[in-house]
């Protein structure tokens, strides 16, 4: 096998093309801004990307199963509000954390019940819960000022450090590892892929399609709830509209990471990389002095470029590495 073929096989691995684009972007920003690689910027970038990475990871389960969860933006905002409200009213840190996770679980239960139990379109259901959650957060924050707490144990969830690494980042890394193993190495994970590829075939193979769809919404809701807990710890305040647009960032991160919106393809680490890609892009644009009015345009163009490069590289490599039949090879040699 030639060096070219070996290199091509490496590039054919899912996620390698996007990883290369990610590295190129980091190198560019490092050259364009002397502050990009500063310890403070690296620390802040990792801390601020936690929410987006967690949302993308939880959403990946739903997308691979062939569904969509638009409610995660409201979920993370309302979960943050529930967490901070509990801690401000004297609840211990553990109870406040459970309050936030329980809020996310409620979102997952409602979405799963309507989608898997009643057969309602997941787009319609999660769009409705997105709107309801945003409205509840508006009403709640209008009547209750969630201005923060001095509880050091709660603030340490996102702001503490272990061996110099932010605790929020460590918690996120552990969750990502657990989710990746569950998706790739367990029978449950394989059923999610099966349902996403062909739900009818999965049903004929004795897979409970409804139970699988219900489960992925539960996972997405709980992970968004955990994201809300860490977000509340990081911001130490909750304002009306918190979490608005987060669902679009998570979806974009999944798309950049190669998670198929049609279902059946994707992984946790690629979704996390896609979400982190967008966080790095946003931070880099700020540091290089790009006008904020252009942020959305540049971000959208970067998403399209990254996805196009990944898909184009995959198609080119597939055609390059396509095996040649013995007859065709003999014909070419004879010529």
C-alpha angles and dihedrals in degrees: 000000000000125000089249092055092047091050090047091054089053091051089048091065112106112261098016094103093050090045089056091051088048092053093046090052091050092050091050094050091045089056095041096049127034089204097057094087095037115125092241093053093046090049094048093045093054093045095048093046094057095090095048092046093050093047091050091049094052092043090053091071091055095045094049089052089056097257139106133225114200094167097077092093093059089037095060092045095049092043089054090050093050091049096049093043090054095048092046090054095056102269116147117253094255092053092047090051091050090050090057094046091047089054090055090046090055090055090051094048093050094046093045094047094053097039101039099024103040100022095236117157111272090221092057095042097048092042087055094048089046090057094042092048092049090050093049090050091050093051093043096050092044090060100034125046107219096192100152147269138253093219102132095198091056094045089049091065090080103008102046126094135223114192087344094305119116111253091227090058092048092049090049092049091052091049092049091051092050092048093047092051091046091051099043106028106037134074089238090059091050091052089055090056091045093052091048094050097046121346093189093054090045090053091050088051089060095258114147099233094183094050091048093051091046091051096051091054089051090052093047091049095049094047090050088050091054088048089054091053092052091043091053090049091049098045097031088206138065123215130188110276096027109158094023109147093010090113091060091049090051093049091047090049091052092049092049088048092055101254107153114235087207090060137242099079136077145064139226097246092051092049090048090049090050092051091046089049090060092046091052090047092052093047092046093051090052094050094047092054099246113167108260088227088070096048096094093046094049092044092051092048091048091051092052092045094049094047092044091050092049095047093042092050091049093051094045093049092047090055092044095049095042107129117248117227118241091244093053091046091051091048092051091049092049091053 
